[in-house]
Amino acid sequence: MLIARLRAGDEETFGLVLDAWSAGMVRLALSFVSTRATAEEVVQETWLAVFRGIDGFEGRSALKTWVYRILVNIARGRGAQEHRTVPFASLLPEEEGPTVDASRFQAADDPHPGHWTSCGQPQPWHTPEGQALRGEARSVITAALAELPARLRTVITLRDVEGYESQEVCKLLEISPGNQRVLLHRARAAVRSRLEEYFTAAPPLALGGAPSDRSGNS
């Protein structure tokens, strides 16, 4: 059993868990602190706390959730020292606007108010969605995440990168389910908007495939 081996001080098990989880922990810590070096220090401090406190782990949550809760508490403290943190429970004006530009929808006096305009509707991309995980598109996603406000980046990282359920995220960040939904929705919309811009502008060759012969000639 994993927890038993950790409590027994099994260095190999600790090494395996550290290797598997540390990259995601650094990503999450970066939502609270300003530099990667500080984020890595937060992760190191978290692992020390885990090593010292594993005997007190009561199993009321998953082990990884317990580790991430320690990480969030440490990262918040470091972020507060940098004067960068804002309570997750509050939404600032940057998150009060519409998720999608209102100009992309038909106005109240149009035949179908509230529906997409002909130029506003999201367009299909040149390749299947799986292509978004490859090559240049991955860089677009990384850049889009980095540009998000800290709270949006934290929620989407936990939900879509680390795979946490909404209830777990609410407990980790001490936010309401409604707040979590709003933050996640806006984060996903921002990332999708950047991907949409990329796929719309990029030629088929840039997406990893050979240019198609749209005329049907060989």
N, C-alpha and C positions, 0 to 999 in steps of 0.2 A: 504494500500500500504506500502511495506516494507520501502522505503526511507522516506515516510511521518512519519511513526512511529519512525524511527531513529531520524529524525529531531525534533520530538516532545519530544525526551529524554526518550522514552519508555524503561525502564531498562530491562524488560522481553525480548523484541525483541533484544536488544543488547546482552543479555545473550545467546539467542538462536543462533544468528549469530556467536558470539564468539566461542561457543562450536562446531559449525559445521565447522568452517573454521580454527581454530587455529592450529590443528594438521598438516594440509597441509602447513600452513604458517611456522611452525617450520622446516618442512622438506626442504622447499625452502630456508629459512634463513641459514640453515646449509651448503648450497652450497657456502656461502660467508664468514662465520665466522667459527672459529675453535672448538668451544665447544657448547654443547647443552644449557648450562646456558646462554651463550651470545645470542644464537638464540632465546631463550625464552624472553630475555630482548628486542631483536629487535621486537618481536611480540607484547610485551606489549607497546613498544614505538609507534608501528604502530597503535594499537587500540586507544591510546591516541590521535594520530594525526587524526584518522578517526573521533573520537568523537568531536574533536575541529573543524574539517573542513567539516563536513557533510553538513552544510548549503551552502557551496560553491561548492558542487558536482553538475555539470551541466548536467549529464546524457549523455554525448557524448560517453561513453563506459559503459559496464556493471558495476554494483556496485562492484562486486568481482574483476574485472580487475582493477578498480580504487584503491581498497584496496591493491591488490598485487603490483601495481606500487609504492605505498607509501612504502610498505615493501621492495621492491627491492632497492629503493633509500636509505632507512635507512640501510639496510644490507650491501650495497656497502660501505657506509661511515664507518660502523663499521669494515668491512673487510679491508678497506684501512688503518685504524688505526693499524690493526694487520699485515700490510704489506703482505697480502695474495692475494689480488685481482689482476687480469690481465684483460685488456679490452676484452670484449666478441668478439669484431670485429676482433681480431687477432687469428690466429691458430698457436699453438706452434708445434714443431717437434713431440710431443707425439701423434698428431692427423694427421700426414702426411703419415703414413704407410698404407698398405692395411688393409681393414676391416677383411678379412679372409686370413689366412696363405696361401701363394702361393703354398706350397707343397701339398695342398689338390686338386689342379687342374692338369690336364694333361699338360705336357710341349709342346713346339712348335713342337717337332719332334715326338710326340705321334700320334696315329691314329685320335684322336679327341681333338686337342689342345684347352685348355680353359675349357673343360668339367671336371666334378668331377672325381677324381680317385675312384677306387672301395672302398678304405678305407677312402677317404676324404669326401664322400657325407654324409650330415647330416642323422642320423639314426632316424627312428620313435621311439617315447618313448613308454613305457609300458602301459601308461594310457592316456586318453584324455587330451587336453590342460588345461581343467578346473582344473585338479589335480595340476597344477603348482601353484595354489593359496592356496594350503593347506599344513599344516604340515611343514616338513623339507624344502620343496621346497620354501616356503615363506621366510624362513631364508636365503636360497641361494640367492634369489632375493635381499633381504635387504643387504646382504653382498656385492653382486655385485654392487649395487648402491653406497654403501659407498666407494667402492674402485675406482669409476670412477673419473676422473679429474673434477674439480668443474663445468666447463662449460657444460660438457656432462651430469653430474648429474642434473644440473639445468634444462636443456632442456627436458630431458626425464621425470623428475618429473612434469614439467608443462604440457607436452603433454600427457603422458601415465598414470600418477597418478592423476593429477588435471583435465585433460580433456580439456585443452585449445587448440584452433585451432592454426595452424601455424602462421597466421597473427597476432593473439593476442600475441603469444610468441615473435615474431619479434619486436613488439611495446614495450612490457615489457622490453626486454633485449637490445633493440636498436641494433639489428643485421639484416643482410640481409636475405632474404628467402633462398638463396643458402647456407649461413653459417648455418642457422637453420637446413636445411636438412642434411648437412654433420654431424653436431653434433648429431642430433637425430639418424641418421643411425649408426654411430659408437657406440653410447650408447646402442642402441638396440642390435647391433651385439655382444657387450661385454657381455651384460646380457644373451643373448641367448646362447652364448658360455659356460658360467658358468652353465646354466641350462642343456645344452646338456651333459656336463661332468657329472653332477649330475645324470641325468636320465640314462645315459649309464652305470654308475658304480653301481647305486643302484639296489638291488634285488626287485622284485615285492612287497614283504611284506613291505619294507620301504616306498613304495609309497602309502600305505594306503589300500592295498587289500590283500587278502589271496593268498598264492603261488598257481600258476596254475599248473594243472597236464598236462604237455605237451605231455604225452604219450597217453592221452585219456582214461586211466583207472580210475575207480571210487574208 
